[in-house]
């Protein structure tokens, strides 16, 4: 299938985007929730091997199909891995009909001005030139306080990276997450929306992006962003909410779909039989799908 078909699926497809992009920093916690303790592996290689087994088990599950999951975000290391003899990105699209994305950020700087900017992404243009079979990218910053200067800096940095991705022929997912525990979450989201609109209006025709945002305190706050001509789709991160909480909140926002990580894998365990695992994952997929359509 073509990029145009992938674009159509991202723009109008019914379903959600699975976030399977746990990186070096988030992998130990994700594995612990999955029933794999730090004592079960003795090196980064073994740790990443365990998380790849978890990802493959999810991707191979019967309910993990384009009927409910329209896209999946992958960690860079995952691109070199295989499922049933195919590279993961190729397997997702050719066998499952799920559009692959690549996480490109290298983690977060220390907090300043109430935010955490992205660390530099060295060699990004070269990396994107070598990536095969990936529709788009994702890059994450975090906003902790309603600090106008900090939020403006986060959004400006995100859009600078987005332009590099667009120039490489891909669609970037811009993710300025607002901490769900922030005492000024609602205020931060209002500032964030205004900054995003300002930057969207500076994009040229064809410089299209996606947005991945914390589910807002005030329902439907981001509808104006979803309607902007430069925005392919607005997706929601679960941000530490339980699956039930995240789905309940998402249900109140008609123009957002899910892009959940922890909420997708909630209740999954390495120790489960395949039947138990598939039942638990299928239940999560159904809940998230219903909240996204």
Buried (B, 14 or more C-beta within 10 A) or exposed (E): EEEEEBBEBBBEBEBBBBBBBBBBEBBBEBBEBBEBEEEEBEEEEEBBEBBBBBBBBBBBBEBBBBBBBBBBBBBBBBBEBEBEEBBBBBBBBEBBBBBBBBBBBBEBBEEEBBBBBBEEBEEBEEBBEEBEBBBBBBBBBBBBBBBBEBBBBBBEBBBEBBBBBBEBEBBBBBBBBBBBEBEBBBBBBBBBBBBBEEBBEEBEEEBBBBBBBBBBBEBEBBBBBBEBEBBBBBBBBBBEBEBEBBBBBBBEBEBBBBBBBBBBBBBBBBEBEEEEBBBBBBBBBEBBBEBBE
